[in-house]
């Protein structure tokens, strides 16, 4: 028998990195969505009627 230790698994680190990337992607999507809603609300509050654009 040898006393060699196995190198630590990187599976946990890769899963954590994937979770962090998903959280960042969701945050970016959410901030874009909130910005869009904010622009529409500003437009409506200024009295305009053609605020929603489908571009």
C-alpha positions in Angstrom: 0.0 0.0 0.0 1.2 3.5 -0.8 0.7 6.6 1.4 -0.1 8.8 -1.6 -3.1 11.0 -1.1 -5.6 11.6 -3.9 -5.8 15.2 -5.1 -8.8 17.1 -3.9 -11.8 16.9 -6.2 -12.7 20.1 -8.0 -16.4 19.1 -8.5 -17.5 21.3 -5.6 -15.6 24.3 -6.8 -17.0 23.9 -10.3 -20.6 23.6 -9.0 -20.1 26.7 -6.9 -18.8 28.6 -9.9 -21.7 27.5 -12.0 -24.2 28.6 -9.3 -22.4 32.0 -9.1 -22.6 32.4 -12.8 -26.3 31.6 -12.9 -26.9 34.1 -10.1 -25.0 36.8 -12.0 -26.9 36.1 -15.2 -30.2 36.3 -13.4 -29.1 39.6 -11.7 -28.2 41.1 -15.1 -31.5 40.0 -16.6 -33.4 41.3 -13.7 -31.7 44.7 -13.7 -32.4 45.0 -17.4 -36.0 44.2 -16.9 -36.4 46.7 -14.0 -34.7 49.4 -16.1 -37.2 48.7 -18.9 -40.1 48.9 -16.6 -38.8 52.1 -15.0 -38.5 53.7 -18.5 -42.1 52.8 -19.3 -43.3 54.1 -15.9 -41.4 57.4 -16.5 -43.0 57.7 -19.9 -46.5 57.0 -18.5 -46.0 59.4 -15.6 -45.1 62.2 -18.1 -48.5 61.8 -19.7 -47.6 60.1 -22.9 -49.7 57.3 -24.4 -47.3 55.6 -26.8 -44.8 54.4 -24.2 -44.6 50.7 -25.0 -42.4 50.0 -28.0 -42.0 46.6 -29.5 -38.6 47.1 -31.1 
